[in-house]
């Protein structure tokens, strides 16, 4: 709750500062132009956002967060990384939802390679973000090119993470208290 | 109404129907959850959306073309990856900015690197979410495993670009 208000205040301050800078450096017409562009953008993405939020909420009722973890252990090999990558891409919602799920997966037995692959697949190739934002704003040619280039990266990162001699267990995470045992925060 | 919007609504309504078939209460909870998420996300988003437009007004004309143009090659890919890592905020800031850059003449391969840098290195998300939840050790592990990958994405895009003539939006 506090974090969300802090985020809102920081974002508001940054937006206000950039608005003042535009007014100061480029004049009032530029401010109006930016606000007009914002309005067009809202009209473009609002239908996708409403649909995306409904989709992610419905999926959360159907798929329990820990259901895939037994497929992602240290012995799971390349298949475990593929499963983690697919789960990360299917993971709806923003960082509020995704990072707590990492804790849930880790506690349920996913190894560090699978966790890294999961985080990267979510942040790089999250299906919901591609459909809601990238496709409508940048068009299918660019979105497809970007996705093709990003597709192998989570598996690569998972392999590197398994190879690196840095151990990590959920006990090292500050968010462990209270988060991993309850359902992840639902903000998207 | 783009194809993407229709697709997401079809899938969303399908998932909702599956919830309702299990039990009406589950369907109601899905709708309530979606409403709650919208209520939490909307204020931040409405404040953040104008930021991209304001920043776009501030970026000097020709900046993207000069430094991140289609001919900027590997140097452009490196610059774009780093710039992506420093972009603040979520997809509602990044994708409109990239649209502006592309229209101003930035190279698509460089923009692939920029989006990848934003997704992988993203300073803002790392500090605001990953650090408090997963801790510094996880971040070190993740960054060591992935810091070079945006460059790889940009170079791959450079190779694949001829197959996607519509990617430059010009």
Boltz contact constraints between the chains, C-beta under 6 A:
constraints:
  - contact:
      token1: [A, 7]
      token2: [B, 44]
      max_distance: 6.0
  - contact:
      token1: [A, 8]
      token2: [B, 43]
      max_distance: 6.0
  - contact:
      token1: [A, 8]
      token2: [B, 44]
      max_distance: 6.0
  - contact:
      token1: [A, 11]
      token2: [B, 44]
      max_distance: 6.0
  - contact:
      token1: [A, 11]
      token2: [B, 47]
      max_distance: 6.0
  - contact:
      token1: [A, 11]
      token2: [B, 48]
      max_distance: 6.0
  - contact:
      token1: [A, 12]
      token2: [B, 47]
      max_distance: 6.0
  - contact:
      token1: [A, 14]
      token2: [B, 51]
      max_distance: 6.0
  - contact:
      token1: [A, 15]
      token2: [B, 47]
      max_distance: 6.0
  - contact:
      token1: [A, 15]
      token2: [B, 50]
      max_distance: 6.0
  - contact:
      token1: [A, 15]
      token2: [B, 51]
      max_distance: 6.0
  - contact:
      token1: [A, 18]
      token2: [B, 51]
      max_distance: 6.0
  - contact:
      token1: [A, 18]
      token2: [B, 54]
      max_distance: 6.0
  - contact:
      token1: [A, 18]
      token2: [B, 55]
      max_distance: 6.0
  - contact:
      token1: [A, 19]
      token2: [B, 54]
      max_distance: 6.0
  - contact:
      token1: [A, 21]
      token2: [B, 58]
      max_distance: 6.0
  - contact:
      token1: [A, 22]
      token2: [B, 54]
      max_distance: 6.0
  - contact:
      token1: [A, 22]
      token2: [B, 57]
      max_distance: 6.0
  - contact:
      token1: [A, 22]
      token2: [B, 58]
      max_distance: 6.0
  - contact:
      token1: [A, 26]
      token2: [B, 57]
      max_distance: 6.0
  - contact:
      token1: [A, 30]
      token2: [B, 57]
      max_distance: 6.0
  - contact:
      token1: [A, 34]
      token2: [B, 53]
      max_distance: 6.0
  - contact:
      token1: [A, 34]
      token2: [B, 54]
      max_distance: 6.0
  - contact:
      token1: [A, 34]
      token2: [B, 57]
      max_distance: 6.0
  - contact:
      token1: [A, 37]
      token2: [B, 53]
      max_distance: 6.0
  - contact:
      token1: [A, 38]
      token2: [B, 49]
      max_distance: 6.0
  - contact:
      token1: [A, 38]
      token2: [B, 50]
      max_distance: 6.0
  - contact:
      token1: [A, 38]
      token2: [B, 53]
      max_distance: 6.0
  - contact:
      token1: [A, 41]
      token2: [B, 96]
      max_distance: 6.0
  - contact:
      token1: [A, 47]
      token2: [B, 5]
      max_distance: 6.0
  - contact:
      token1: [A, 48]
      token2: [B, 5]
      max_distance: 6.0
  - contact:
      token1: [A, 48]
      token2: [B, 8]
      max_distance: 6.0
  - contact:
      token1: [A, 51]
      token2: [B, 8]
      max_distance: 6.0
  - contact:
      token1: [A, 51]
      token2: [B, 9]
      max_distance: 6.0
  - contact:
      token1: [A, 51]
      token2: [B, 12]
      max_distance: 6.0
  - contact:
      token1: [A, 52]
      token2: [B, 8]
      max_distance: 6.0
  - contact:
      token1: [A, 53]
      token2: [B, 34]
      max_distance: 6.0
  - contact:
      token1: [A, 53]
      token2: [B, 37]
      max_distance: 6.0
  - contact:
      token1: [A, 53]
      token2: [B, 38]
      max_distance: 6.0
  - contact:
      token1: [A, 54]
      token2: [B, 12]
      max_distance: 6.0
  - contact:
      token1: [A, 54]
      token2: [B, 34]
      max_distance: 6.0
  - contact:
      token1: [A, 55]
      token2: [B, 11]
      max_distance: 6.0
  - contact:
      token1: [A, 55]
      token2: [B, 12]
      max_distance: 6.0
  - contact:
      token1: [A, 55]
      token2: [B, 15]
      max_distance: 6.0
  - contact:
      token1: [A, 57]
      token2: [B, 30]
      max_distance: 6.0
  - contact:
      token1: [A, 57]
      token2: [B, 33]
      max_distance: 6.0
  - contact:
      token1: [A, 57]
      token2: [B, 34]
      max_distance: 6.0
  - contact:
      token1: [A, 58]
      token2: [B, 15]
      max_distance: 6.0
  - contact:
      token1: [A, 58]
      token2: [B, 16]
      max_distance: 6.0
  - contact:
      token1: [A, 58]
      token2: [B, 19]
      max_distance: 6.0
  - contact:
      token1: [A, 58]
      token2: [B, 30]
      max_distance: 6.0
  - contact:
      token1: [A, 59]
      token2: [B, 15]
      max_distance: 6.0
  - contact:
      token1: [A, 61]
      token2: [B, 19]
      max_distance: 6.0
  - contact:
      token1: [A, 61]
      token2: [B, 26]
      max_distance: 6.0
  - contact:
      token1: [A, 61]
      token2: [B, 30]
      max_distance: 6.0
  - contact:
      token1: [A, 95]
      token2: [B, 125]
      max_distance: 6.0
  - contact:
      token1: [A, 95]
      token2: [B, 129]
      max_distance: 6.0
  - contact:
      token1: [A, 99]
      token2: [B, 129]
      max_distance: 6.0
  - contact:
      token1: [A, 99]
      token2: [B, 130]
      max_distance: 6.0
  - contact:
      token1: [A, 99]
      token2: [B, 133]
      max_distance: 6.0
  - contact:
      token1: [A, 99]
      token2: [B, 134]
      max_distance: 6.0
  - contact:
      token1: [A, 116]
      token2: [B, 142]
      max_distance: 6.0
  - contact:
      token1: [A, 116]
      token2: [B, 145]
      max_distance: 6.0
  - contact:
      token1: [A, 120]
      token2: [B, 146]
      max_distance: 6.0
  - contact:
      token1: [A, 123]
      token2: [B, 119]
      max_distance: 6.0
  - contact:
      token1: [A, 124]
      token2: [B, 119]
      max_distance: 6.0
  - contact:
      token1: [A, 129]
      token2: [B, 91]
      max_distance: 6.0
  - contact:
      token1: [A, 131]
      token2: [B, 4]
      max_distance: 6.0
  - contact:
      token1: [A, 131]
      token2: [B, 8]
      max_distance: 6.0
  - contact:
      token1: [A, 133]
      token2: [B, 91]
      max_distance: 6.0
  - contact:
      token1: [A, 133]
      token2: [B, 95]
      max_distance: 6.0
  - contact:
      token1: [A, 134]
      token2: [B, 95]
      max_distance: 6.0
  - contact:
      token1: [A, 135]
      token2: [B, 4]
      max_distance: 6.0
  - contact:
      token1: [A, 136]
      token2: [B, 2]
      max_distance: 6.0
  - contact:
      token1: [A, 136]
      token2: [B, 4]
      max_distance: 6.0
  - contact:
      token1: [A, 137]
      token2: [B, 95]
      max_distance: 6.0
  - contact:
      token1: [A, 137]
      token2: [B, 99]
      max_distance: 6.0
  - contact:
      token1: [A, 141]
      token2: [B, 164]
      max_distance: 6.0
  - contact:
      token1: [A, 141]
      token2: [B, 166]
      max_distance: 6.0
  - contact:
      token1: [A, 141]
      token2: [B, 167]
      max_distance: 6.0
  - contact:
      token1: [A, 142]
      token2: [B, 167]
      max_distance: 6.0
  - contact:
      token1: [A, 145]
      token2: [B, 157]
      max_distance: 6.0
  - contact:
      token1: [A, 145]
      token2: [B, 160]
      max_distance: 6.0
  - contact:
      token1: [A, 145]
      token2: [B, 164]
      max_distance: 6.0
  - contact:
      token1: [A, 145]
      token2: [B, 167]
      max_distance: 6.0
  - contact:
      token1: [A, 146]
      token2: [B, 112]
      max_distance: 6.0
  - contact:
      token1: [A, 146]
      token2: [B, 115]
      max_distance: 6.0
  - contact:
      token1: [A, 149]
      token2: [B, 112]
      max_distance: 6.0
  - contact:
      token1: [A, 149]
      token2: [B, 153]
      max_distance: 6.0
  - contact:
      token1: [A, 149]
      token2: [B, 156]
      max_distance: 6.0
  - contact:
      token1: [A, 149]
      token2: [B, 157]
      max_distance: 6.0
  - contact:
      token1: [A, 150]
      token2: [B, 153]
      max_distance: 6.0
  - contact:
      token1: [A, 153]
      token2: [B, 149]
      max_distance: 6.0
  - contact:
      token1: [A, 157]
      token2: [B, 145]
      max_distance: 6.0
  - contact:
      token1: [A, 157]
      token2: [B, 146]
      max_distance: 6.0
  - contact:
      token1: [A, 160]
      token2: [B, 145]
      max_distance: 6.0
  - contact:
      token1: [A, 161]
      token2: [B, 141]
      max_distance: 6.0
  - contact:
      token1: [A, 161]
      token2: [B, 145]
      max_distance: 6.0
  - contact:
      token1: [A, 164]
      token2: [B, 144]
      max_distance: 6.0
  - contact:
      token1: [A, 166]
      token2: [B, 141]
      max_distance: 6.0
  - contact:
      token1: [A, 168]
      token2: [B, 137]
      max_distance: 6.0
  - contact:
      token1: [A, 168]
      token2: [B, 138]
      max_distance: 6.0
  - contact:
      token1: [A, 168]
      token2: [B, 141]
      max_distance: 6.0
  - contact:
      token1: [A, 172]
      token2: [B, 135]
      max_distance: 6.0
  - contact:
      token1: [A, 172]
      token2: [B, 137]
      max_distance: 6.0
  - contact:
      token1: [A, 173]
      token2: [B, 134]
      max_distance: 6.0
  - contact:
      token1: [A, 173]
      token2: [B, 135]
      max_distance: 6.0
  - contact:
      token1: [A, 174]
      token2: [B, 135]
      max_distance: 6.0
  - contact:
      token1: [A, 175]
      token2: [B, 133]
      max_distance: 6.0
  - contact:
      token1: [A, 186]
      token2: [B, 33]
      max_distance: 6.0
  - contact:
      token1: [A, 186]
      token2: [B, 37]
      max_distance: 6.0
  - contact:
      token1: [A, 187]
      token2: [B, 37]
      max_distance: 6.0
  - contact:
      token1: [A, 187]
      token2: [B, 40]
      max_distance: 6.0
  - contact:
      token1: [A, 188]
      token2: [B, 37]
      max_distance: 6.0
  - contact:
      token1: [A, 188]
      token2: [B, 41]
      max_distance: 6.0
